[in-house]
């Protein structure tokens, strides 16, 4: 499964993985969403996230959200 990475333009610390390039299942309340990257089926997700957990969330919910901690 290819993974598509997005950043919320409403909340800059909020990010998401989705299963489609348009992010059609991402929550609208945090949109608009900007595509920031793509991972092939063999690439590891950033920050040592579990690819299995991300793919499972996409299969059941349509997306997987994550936040970046504030620097400092």
C-alpha positions in Angstrom: 0.0 0.0 0.0 1.3 3.5 -0.9 0.9 6.0 1.9 0.3 9.6 1.3 1.3 12.2 3.9 -0.6 15.4 4.6 -0.4 18.5 6.8 -3.4 20.3 8.1 -3.5 23.9 7.0 -5.9 24.7 9.9 -3.6 23.2 12.6 0.1 23.2 11.6 1.2 20.6 14.1 -1.4 18.1 12.8 -0.4 15.6 10.1 -2.0 12.6 8.6 -1.5 9.5 6.5 -4.1 8.5 3.9 -4.5 5.8 1.3 -5.3 8.1 -1.6 -3.5 11.1 -3.1 -6.5 13.4 -2.7 -6.9 12.6 1.0 -10.6 12.2 0.4 -11.3 10.6 3.8 -9.3 13.1 5.9 -11.5 15.0 8.5 -12.8 18.2 6.9 -12.8 20.0 10.2 -9.0 20.1 10.1 -8.8 21.0 6.4 -7.7 22.1 4.0 -5.1 19.4 3.8 -1.8 19.7 1.8 0.0 16.8 0.4 3.5 16.7 1.7 4.9 13.3 0.5 4.4 9.8 -0.6 5.8 6.5 0.7 6.1 3.5 -1.5 5.0 0.1 -0.2 8.6 -0.6 0.8 9.5 2.7 2.5 9.4 3.1 6.3 7.2 5.9 7.7 9.0 8.8 9.5 9.6 9.0 13.2 9.7 5.2 13.5 5.9 4.9 13.2 4.5 1.4 12.8 3.6 0.9 9.1 1.3 -1.9 10.2 -0.6 0.3 12.6 -0.9 3.1 9.9 -2.2 0.7 7.3 -4.7 -0.8 9.8 -6.0 2.6 10.7 -6.4 3.5 7.0 -8.3 0.3 6.4 -10.7 0.9 9.2 -10.9 4.7 9.5 -9.6 5.9 6.1 -6.7 7.8 7.7 -4.2 8.0 10.6 -3.6 11.4 12.3 -0.5 12.4 14.2 1.0 15.5 15.8 4.4 16.9 16.0 5.6 17.9 19.5 6.4 21.6 20.0 10.2 22.2 19.8 11.8 23.5 22.9 
